[in-house]
Amino acid sequence: MDAQAAADTAQASPVSERHTVAEPFRLDSSQVTARLGVAPGVGLSTEEAAARASDCGMNQLAEPARRPEWLKFLDQFRNWLIGILLVAAVVAGAIGDVKDAVVITVVLQINAVLGYVQERRAERSLEALRRMLVLTARVRRDGREQVVEARTLVPGDVVLMEAGDRVPADGRLTVAESVEVAEAALTGESQPVVKDVAAVDPAGVADMPLGERTSILFMNTAVTRGRAEMVVTATGMRTELGTIAEALRTGAEPRSPLQVQLDSLGRRLALLSGVAVAAYALTAFVHGEGLADIALRAVALASPRSPKGCPPYWL
């Protein structure tokens, strides 16, 4: 098996600890290069780069997870409020209240279609990220400059960039001459960020925002000014861009506080509706009302308590 094939098969393999540096922006560049076992003026040897590629995998984003389209559509009904409405529609249809059953069903279908479309947009966003990746990179290997495929970069590679270049991987700056980088696509910062080689917050403030890590360059951002050299610290799915891609690929992105509150509200409404309907049904039955009338009023009681227009996954 050649080095490239071995690297492809190692994409999902654990990365050796000697090829990783935790929070490199807090360390001096000399500490980072020492931990990665590379001399910035020489770079990695061809043999070492091939060995690390076998260990770390290729510098590329993983293929998006594929699920049958019909399962993606059914996923839109996995919600407490939607469940209440589905039960209400079934009961309404069973007792002959066709109008309510049809209205509820139509609303649920509209919600499901909109949720499905939103998921497809997320998939297209991931594919757009993949298409934006840099194809080649200028590196220093074996003591000389050369151009290689960006997907073959490994932790420890010394990458050389200047104004107009796109950053091919995450890396710690070792040389920065009047460097500014556009990071809007990653951090939302509208203006280019000034970068330098100085360590950032060596004392260790937890969870430092990406925009404040001025000694780090991030994959797929663009150098707008100056000349820079960096040592690669993360590749592929282990980059910050890879974290975003993984969230889009798996749907595992953290939910917003509003989404959490809406989900909690849905559970409470489901519980309250169930208790109210059960209490009403029991009381009506004791008073001798017919089952059809009880069911009809139960649907009327439960349905308005489910906000049809804003299921949590819309947000």
VOFI-421652 format. One record per residue: x, y, z of N, C-alpha, C in turn; residue in one letter. Coordinates in steps of 0.2 Angstrom, whole numbers, plus 5000, padded with zeros to 4 digits. Layout:
VOFI-421652
n_x,n_y,n_z,ca_x,ca_y,ca_z,c_x,c_y,c_z,residu
X,Y,Z,X,Y,Z,X,Y,Z,a $
...
end
This chain:
VOFI-421652
n_x,n_y,n_z,ca_x,ca_y,ca_z,c_x,c_y,c_z,residu
5004,4994,5000,5000,5000,5000,5004,5006,5000,m $
5003,5011,4995,5007,5017,4995,5005,5022,5001,d $
5009,5027,5001,5008,5032,5007,5001,5035,5006,a $
4999,5037,5000,4992,5040,4999,4987,5036,5001,q $
4987,5029,4999,4982,5025,5001,4981,5024,5008,a $
4987,5023,5011,4987,5022,5018,4984,5028,5022,a $
4985,5034,5019,4983,5040,5023,4975,5040,5022,a $
4972,5038,5016,4965,5038,5015,4962,5033,5020,d $
4965,5027,5021,4962,5022,5026,4963,5024,5033,t $
4967,5029,5034,4968,5031,5041,4964,5037,5043,a $
4960,5040,5039,4956,5046,5040,4952,5046,5047,q $
4949,5040,5048,4945,5039,5055,4949,5037,5060,a $
4956,5036,5060,4960,5033,5065,4962,5038,5070,s $
4963,5036,5076,4965,5041,5081,4972,5044,5079,p $
4973,5050,5081,4979,5053,5079,4984,5052,5085,v $
4990,5051,5083,4996,5050,5088,4996,5057,5092,s $
4997,5056,5099,4998,5062,5103,5004,5066,5101,e $
5009,5063,5098,5015,5067,5096,5014,5071,5090,r $
5008,5070,5087,5006,5074,5081,5001,5080,5083,h $
5000,5081,5089,4994,5085,5091,4997,5090,5096,t $
4995,5096,5096,4997,5101,5101,4990,5105,5104,v $
4989,5104,5110,4983,5107,5113,4984,5114,5114,a $
4979,5118,5111,4979,5125,5112,4985,5129,5110,e $
4987,5128,5104,4994,5130,5102,4995,5138,5102,p $
4989,5142,5102,4989,5149,5102,4992,5151,5109,f $
4992,5147,5114,4994,5149,5121,5002,5148,5121,r $
5005,5145,5116,5012,5143,5117,5016,5147,5112,l $
5022,5148,5114,5027,5151,5109,5028,5147,5103,d $
5029,5150,5098,5030,5146,5091,5035,5140,5092,s $
5041,5142,5096,5046,5137,5097,5044,5131,5101,s $
5039,5132,5105,5037,5126,5109,5032,5122,5105,q $
5028,5125,5100,5024,5121,5096,5028,5117,5091,v $
5034,5120,5088,5038,5117,5083,5041,5111,5087,t $
5044,5112,5093,5047,5107,5096,5043,5101,5098,a $
5036,5102,5100,5032,5097,5101,5030,5093,5095,r $
5030,5097,5089,5028,5093,5083,5035,5090,5080,l $
5040,5091,5082,5046,5088,5080,5049,5091,5073,g $
5048,5098,5072,5050,5100,5066,5054,5107,5067,v $
5059,5108,5062,5063,5114,5062,5060,5118,5057,a $
5058,5124,5058,5054,5128,5053,5058,5130,5047,p $
5065,5131,5048,5069,5132,5042,5070,5126,5038,g $
5069,5120,5040,5070,5114,5036,5063,5111,5034,v $
5059,5111,5038,5053,5107,5037,5053,5100,5038,g $
5048,5096,5037,5048,5089,5037,5052,5086,5032,l $
5054,5080,5033,5057,5076,5027,5051,5073,5023,s $
5052,5071,5017,5047,5067,5013,5045,5061,5017,t $
5049,5057,5019,5048,5051,5023,5044,5052,5029,e $
5045,5057,5033,5042,5059,5039,5035,5061,5037,e $
5034,5065,5032,5027,5068,5030,5023,5062,5028,a $
5026,5057,5024,5022,5051,5022,5020,5047,5028,a $
5024,5046,5033,5023,5043,5039,5017,5046,5043,a $
5017,5052,5044,5012,5056,5047,5005,5056,5044,r $
5006,5056,5037,5000,5055,5033,4996,5049,5034,a $
5000,5043,5035,4997,5037,5037,4994,5037,5044,s $
4997,5041,5048,4994,5041,5055,4988,5046,5056,d $
4989,5052,5053,4984,5057,5054,4978,5057,5048,c $
4979,5054,5043,4974,5054,5037,4975,5060,5033,g $
4971,5061,5028,4971,5066,5023,4968,5073,5026,m $
4971,5078,5023,4969,5085,5025,4962,5087,5021,n $
4957,5083,5022,4951,5085,5019,4945,5083,5023,q $
4939,5086,5021,4933,5085,5025,4930,5078,5023,l $
4927,5075,5028,4923,5069,5027,4917,5070,5023,a $
4916,5064,5020,4910,5064,5016,4904,5065,5020,e $
4898,5068,5018,4892,5069,5022,4889,5063,5023,p $
4886,5062,5029,4882,5056,5030,4876,5055,5026,a $
4875,5049,5023,4869,5049,5018,4864,5045,5022,r $
4858,5047,5022,4852,5044,5024,4847,5044,5019,r $
4842,5039,5019,4837,5039,5014,4833,5045,5015,p $
4831,5048,5009,4827,5054,5009,4820,5053,5013,e $
4817,5048,5013,4811,5047,5016,4812,5047,5024,w $
4818,5044,5026,4819,5045,5033,4820,5052,5036,l $
4823,5056,5031,4824,5063,5033,4818,5066,5034,k $
4813,5064,5029,4806,5068,5030,4803,5065,5036,f $
4803,5059,5038,4800,5057,5044,4802,5060,5050,l $
4809,5061,5050,4812,5064,5056,4809,5071,5058,d $
4805,5074,5053,4802,5080,5054,4796,5080,5059,q $
4794,5073,5060,4788,5072,5064,4790,5070,5071,f $
4797,5070,5073,4799,5068,5079,4799,5074,5084,r $
4793,5075,5087,4793,5081,5091,4786,5080,5095,n $
4787,5083,5102,4781,5082,5106,4775,5085,5104,w $
4776,5091,5101,4770,5095,5099,4767,5092,5093,l $
4771,5090,5088,4769,5086,5082,4765,5080,5084,i $
4768,5076,5089,4764,5070,5092,4757,5071,5094,g $
4756,5077,5098,4750,5078,5100,4745,5079,5094,i $
4747,5083,5089,4743,5085,5084,4741,5079,5080,l $
4746,5074,5079,4745,5068,5075,4740,5064,5079,l $
4740,5063,5085,4735,5060,5089,4728,5063,5088,v $
4728,5070,5089,4722,5073,5088,4719,5072,5081,a $
4723,5072,5076,4721,5071,5069,4718,5064,5068,a $
4721,5059,5071,4718,5052,5070,4712,5052,5074,v $
4711,5055,5080,4705,5054,5084,4699,5058,5080,v $
4701,5064,5077,4696,5068,5074,4693,5064,5068,a $
4698,5061,5064,4696,5057,5058,4692,5051,5060,g $
4693,5048,5066,4690,5042,5068,4683,5043,5070,a $
4681,5049,5073,4675,5051,5075,4671,5055,5070,i $
4674,5055,5064,4670,5058,5058,4671,5066,5057,g $
4675,5069,5061,4677,5076,5061,4682,5077,5055,d $
4680,5076,5049,4685,5076,5043,4688,5083,5043,v $
4684,5088,5044,4687,5095,5043,4693,5096,5047,k $
4693,5095,5054,4698,5096,5058,4704,5091,5057,d $
4702,5085,5055,4708,5080,5053,4712,5083,5047,a $
4708,5085,5042,4712,5087,5036,4716,5094,5037,v $
4713,5098,5041,4717,5104,5043,4723,5103,5047,v $
4723,5099,5052,4728,5097,5056,4734,5093,5051,i $
4731,5089,5047,4736,5085,5043,4740,5090,5038,t $
4736,5094,5035,4739,5099,5030,4745,5103,5034,v $
4743,5106,5040,4748,5110,5043,4754,5106,5045,v $
4753,5100,5047,4759,5095,5049,4763,5094,5043,l $
4760,5093,5037,4764,5092,5031,4768,5098,5029,q $
4765,5104,5030,4768,5110,5028,4775,5111,5032,i $
4774,5109,5039,4779,5110,5044,4785,5105,5042,n $
4783,5099,5040,4787,5093,5038,4791,5095,5032,a $
4788,5098,5027,4791,5100,5021,4796,5105,5022,v $
4795,5110,5026,4799,5116,5028,4805,5113,5031,l $
4804,5109,5036,4810,5106,5040,4814,5102,5035,g $
4811,5098,5031,4815,5094,5026,4820,5099,5022,y $
4817,5104,5019,4820,5109,5015,4826,5112,5019,v $
4825,5113,5025,4830,5116,5029,4836,5111,5030,q $
4835,5105,5031,4840,5100,5031,4844,5099,5025,e $
4840,5099,5019,4844,5099,5013,4848,5105,5012,r $
4846,5111,5014,4851,5117,5014,4857,5116,5018,r $
4857,5113,5024,4863,5111,5028,4867,5107,5024,a $
4865,5102,5020,4869,5097,5017,4872,5101,5011,e $
4869,5105,5008,4872,5109,5002,4877,5114,5005,r $
4876,5116,5011,4881,5120,5014,4888,5116,5015,s $
4887,5110,5018,4893,5106,5019,4897,5105,5012,l $
4893,5103,5007,4896,5102,5001,4899,5108,4998,e $
4897,5114,4999,4900,5120,4997,4906,5121,5001,a $
4907,5119,5007,4913,5120,5011,4918,5115,5008,l $
4916,5109,5006,4921,5105,5003,4924,5108,4996,r $
4919,5111,4992,4922,5114,4986,4926,5120,4987,r $
4926,5123,4993,4930,5129,4994,4937,5128,4996,m $
4938,5121,4998,4945,5120,5000,4951,5121,4996,l $
4956,5123,4998,4962,5124,4994,4965,5118,4991,v $
4967,5119,4985,4969,5113,4981,4977,5112,4982,l $
4981,5117,4982,4988,5116,4983,4991,5121,4988,t $
4997,5119,4991,5000,5123,4996,5007,5123,4995,a $
5010,5129,4997,5018,5130,4996,5021,5128,5003,r $
5025,5123,5003,5028,5121,5009,5035,5120,5009,v $
5038,5120,5015,5045,5118,5015,5046,5111,5018,r $
5049,5107,5013,5051,5100,5015,5058,5098,5013,r $
5061,5095,5016,5068,5093,5015,5072,5099,5014,d $
5071,5104,5017,5075,5110,5017,5074,5115,5011,g $
5069,5113,5007,5068,5117,5001,5060,5118,5000,r $
5058,5124,4996,5051,5125,4995,5049,5121,4989,e $
5043,5119,4990,5039,5115,4985,5032,5116,4985,q $
5028,5114,4980,5021,5115,4980,5018,5108,4980,v $
5014,5106,4985,5011,5100,4986,5003,5100,4986,v $
5000,5095,4985,4992,5095,4986,4991,5096,4993,e $
4986,5101,4994,4984,5103,5001,4981,5097,5005,a $
4978,5092,5001,4976,5087,5005,4981,5082,5008,r $
4987,5083,5006,4993,5079,5009,4996,5082,5014,t $
4994,5088,5016,4997,5091,5022,4996,5087,5029,l $
5001,5088,5033,5001,5084,5039,5003,5089,5045,v $
5001,5087,5051,5004,5091,5057,5011,5092,5057,p $
5014,5098,5057,5021,5098,5057,5024,5101,5051,g $
5020,5101,5045,5022,5104,5039,5023,5112,5040,d $
5028,5115,5037,5029,5122,5037,5026,5125,5030,v $
5021,5129,5031,5017,5132,5025,5019,5139,5024,v $
5020,5141,5018,5022,5148,5017,5017,5151,5013,l $
5015,5157,5015,5009,5161,5012,5011,5168,5011,m $
5007,5171,5007,5007,5178,5006,5001,5181,5004,e $
5000,5188,5003,4993,5191,5001,4990,5187,4995,a $
4984,5185,4996,4980,5182,4991,4980,5175,4991,g $
4984,5172,4996,4983,5165,4997,4978,5163,5002,d $
4975,5157,5001,4970,5154,5006,4973,5149,5010,r $
4972,5149,5017,4975,5145,5022,4973,5138,5021,v $
4978,5133,5020,4976,5126,5018,4974,5122,5024,p $
4976,5124,5030,4975,5120,5036,4975,5125,5042,a $
4974,5122,5048,4975,5126,5054,4982,5126,5056,d $
4985,5132,5058,4992,5132,5060,4994,5137,5064,g $
5000,5136,5068,5003,5141,5072,5008,5145,5068,r $
5007,5152,5068,5012,5156,5065,5019,5156,5068,l $
5024,5155,5063,5031,5156,5065,5034,5162,5063,t $
5031,5165,5057,5034,5171,5054,5027,5175,5052,v $
5027,5181,5054,5022,5186,5052,5024,5193,5050,a $
5024,5195,5044,5026,5201,5042,5020,5205,5040,e $
5018,5209,5044,5012,5214,5042,5006,5209,5040,s $
5004,5204,5043,4999,5199,5041,4992,5201,5043,v $
4988,5201,5039,4981,5202,5040,4977,5196,5036,e $
4972,5194,5040,4968,5188,5037,4961,5189,5037,v $
4957,5188,5032,4950,5188,5032,4947,5182,5035,a $
4943,5183,5040,4940,5177,5044,4933,5177,5044,e $
4930,5181,5040,4922,5182,5040,4919,5176,5040,a $
4921,5172,5035,4917,5165,5034,4917,5161,5040,a $
4922,5162,5045,4923,5157,5051,4920,5161,5057,l $
4922,5167,5058,4921,5170,5064,4915,5176,5064,t $
4914,5178,5057,4909,5183,5057,4912,5190,5057,g $
4919,5191,5058,4922,5197,5059,4922,5200,5052,e $
4920,5206,5051,4919,5209,5044,4926,5212,5042,s $
4930,5214,5046,4937,5217,5044,4942,5212,5045,q $
4947,5212,5041,4953,5207,5042,4956,5208,5048,p $
4958,5202,5051,4961,5202,5058,4969,5202,5057,v $
4972,5207,5061,4979,5207,5062,4982,5201,5065,v $
4987,5198,5062,4990,5192,5065,4997,5193,5067,k $
5000,5190,5072,5007,5190,5074,5009,5183,5077,d $
5015,5183,5079,5018,5176,5081,5017,5176,5089,v $
5015,5181,5092,5015,5181,5100,5010,5177,5102,a $
5012,5173,5108,5007,5169,5111,5001,5173,5114,a $
4995,5170,5114,4989,5173,5116,4987,5170,5123,v $
4986,5175,5128,4984,5173,5134,4987,5166,5137,d $
4993,5166,5138,4997,5160,5141,4994,5158,5148,p $
4991,5163,5151,4988,5161,5158,4982,5156,5157,a $
4979,5156,5152,4974,5151,5151,4966,5153,5152,g $
4964,5158,5149,4956,5160,5150,4953,5154,5146,v $
4948,5151,5149,4945,5145,5146,4940,5148,5140,a $
4940,5143,5135,4936,5144,5129,4937,5151,5125,d $
4943,5152,5123,4944,5159,5120,4941,5159,5113,m $
4937,5164,5111,4934,5165,5105,4940,5164,5099,p $
4938,5161,5093,4942,5160,5088,4945,5167,5085,l $
4941,5172,5085,4943,5179,5083,4949,5182,5087,g $
4950,5179,5093,4955,5182,5097,4961,5178,5097,e $
4961,5173,5094,4967,5168,5093,4972,5171,5088,r $
4975,5176,5089,4978,5180,5083,4985,5177,5081,t $
4987,5172,5085,4993,5168,5083,4992,5162,5079,s $
4985,5161,5077,4983,5155,5073,4980,5157,5067,i $
4981,5153,5061,4978,5154,5055,4973,5148,5054,l $
4967,5149,5052,4962,5144,5051,4961,5142,5044,f $
4960,5136,5043,4959,5133,5036,4953,5137,5032,m $
4955,5138,5026,4950,5142,5021,4949,5149,5023,n $
4953,5152,5027,4952,5159,5028,4958,5162,5023,t $
4957,5168,5021,4962,5171,5016,4966,5176,5019,a $
4973,5176,5017,4978,5181,5019,4977,5187,5014,v $
4975,5193,5017,4974,5199,5013,4980,5203,5013,t $
4985,5202,5017,4991,5207,5017,4996,5203,5021,r $
5003,5205,5018,5009,5202,5022,5011,5196,5019,g $
5016,5193,5023,5019,5187,5022,5019,5183,5028,r $
5017,5176,5028,5017,5172,5034,5020,5165,5032,a $
5022,5162,5038,5024,5155,5038,5021,5152,5044,e $
5018,5146,5044,5015,5143,5049,5017,5136,5049,m $
5017,5133,5055,5017,5126,5056,5010,5123,5057,v $
5009,5118,5053,5002,5115,5053,5001,5111,5060,v $
4995,5113,5063,4994,5110,5070,4987,5105,5069,t $
4983,5106,5064,4977,5102,5063,4975,5102,5056,a $
4973,5096,5054,4971,5095,5047,4964,5092,5047,t $
4961,5092,5041,4955,5089,5039,4949,5090,5044,g $
4946,5085,5047,4941,5086,5051,4943,5088,5058,m $
4949,5089,5060,4951,5091,5066,4953,5099,5066,r $
4952,5102,5061,4952,5109,5060,4946,5113,5063,t $
4946,5119,5064,4940,5123,5066,4934,5122,5060,e $
4936,5122,5054,4932,5122,5048,4929,5115,5048,l $
4933,5110,5050,4931,5103,5051,4925,5102,5056,g $
4926,5106,5062,4921,5105,5067,4914,5108,5064,t $
4914,5113,5060,4908,5116,5057,4905,5110,5053,i $
4910,5108,5049,4907,5103,5044,4904,5096,5047,a $
4907,5094,5053,4905,5089,5057,4898,5090,5059,e $
4897,5096,5062,4890,5098,5064,4885,5098,5059,a $
4887,5101,5053,4882,5100,5047,4881,5093,5045,l $
4886,5089,5045,4886,5082,5043,4882,5078,5048,r $
4882,5079,5054,4879,5074,5059,4873,5078,5062,t $
4872,5084,5061,4866,5088,5065,4868,5088,5072,g $
4874,5088,5074,4876,5088,5081,4877,5095,5084,a $
4876,5100,5080,4877,5107,5083,4873,5108,5089,e $
4876,5112,5094,4873,5113,5100,4866,5117,5098,p $
4861,5116,5102,4855,5119,5101,4855,5126,5105,r $
4852,5131,5102,4852,5138,5105,4847,5138,5111,s $
4848,5143,5116,4844,5143,5122,4837,5143,5120,p $
4835,5146,5115,4828,5147,5113,4825,5140,5111,l $
4829,5136,5107,4827,5129,5105,4826,5125,5111,q $
4831,5125,5116,4830,5122,5122,4824,5123,5126,v $
4822,5130,5126,4816,5132,5130,4810,5130,5126,q $
4810,5130,5119,4804,5128,5116,4803,5120,5117,l $
4808,5116,5117,4808,5109,5118,4805,5108,5125,d $
4807,5111,5130,4804,5111,5136,4797,5113,5137,s $
4795,5118,5133,4788,5120,5133,4784,5115,5130,l $
4787,5112,5124,4783,5106,5121,4781,5101,5126,g $
4786,5099,5130,4785,5093,5134,4780,5095,5140,r $
4780,5101,5142,4776,5103,5147,4769,5104,5144,r $
4768,5107,5138,4761,5107,5135,4759,5100,5134,l $
4763,5095,5132,4760,5089,5130,4758,5086,5137,a $
4761,5087,5142,4759,5084,5149,4753,5087,5151,l $
4752,5094,5151,4746,5097,5153,4740,5096,5149,l $
4741,5095,5142,4736,5093,5138,4733,5086,5139,s $
4738,5082,5140,4736,5075,5142,4732,5075,5149,g $
4734,5078,5154,4731,5078,5160,4724,5082,5159,v $
4724,5087,5155,4717,5091,5154,4712,5086,5151,a $
4715,5083,5145,4710,5079,5141,4708,5073,5145,v $
4712,5070,5149,4710,5064,5153,4705,5066,5159,a $
4706,5072,5162,4702,5074,5167,4695,5076,5164,a $
4695,5079,5158,4689,5080,5155,4685,5074,5153,y $
4689,5069,5150,4686,5063,5147,4683,5059,5153,a $
4686,5059,5159,4684,5055,5164,4677,5059,5167,l $
4678,5065,5168,4672,5069,5170,4666,5068,5166,t $
4667,5069,5159,4661,5068,5155,4658,5061,5154,a $
4663,5056,5155,4660,5049,5155,4656,5048,5161,f $
4658,5051,5167,4654,5050,5173,4647,5053,5173,v $
4647,5059,5169,4641,5062,5168,4636,5059,5162,h $
4639,5054,5159,4635,5050,5155,4635,5053,5147,g $
4640,5057,5146,4640,5059,5139,4643,5053,5134,e $
4641,5054,5128,4643,5049,5123,4650,5049,5121,g $
4653,5043,5119,4660,5043,5118,4662,5047,5112,l $
4658,5048,5107,4659,5052,5101,4660,5059,5103,a $
4655,5062,5107,4655,5069,5109,4662,5070,5114,d $
4663,5065,5118,4669,5066,5122,4675,5066,5118,i $
4676,5062,5113,4682,5062,5108,4682,5069,5105,a $
4677,5071,5102,4677,5077,5098,4679,5083,5102,l $
4676,5084,5108,4678,5089,5113,4686,5088,5115,r $
4688,5082,5116,4695,5081,5118,4700,5084,5112,a $
4698,5082,5106,4702,5085,5101,4702,5093,5101,v $
4696,5096,5102,4696,5103,5102,4700,5106,5108,a $
4700,5102,5113,4704,5104,5119,4711,5103,5118,l $
4714,5098,5115,4721,5097,5114,4724,5101,5109,a $
4721,5102,5103,4724,5105,5097,4726,5112,5098,s $
4722,5116,5101,4724,5123,5101,4730,5124,5106,p $
4732,5119,5110,4738,5120,5115,4744,5118,5111,r $
4744,5116,5105,4750,5114,5101,4751,5119,5096,s $
4756,5124,5097,4758,5129,5092,4760,5126,5086,p $
4756,5126,5081,4757,5123,5075,4763,5126,5070,k $
4763,5133,5071,4768,5136,5067,4775,5137,5069,g $
4777,5134,5075,4784,5135,5076,4787,5130,5080,c $
4788,5124,5077,4791,5118,5080,4798,5120,5081,p $
4802,5117,5086,4808,5119,5088,4813,5119,5083,p $
4813,5114,5078,4818,5113,5073,4818,5118,5068,y $
4813,5122,5068,4813,5128,5063,4819,5133,5065,w $
4821,5133,5071,4825,5139,5073,4832,5137,5073,l $
end
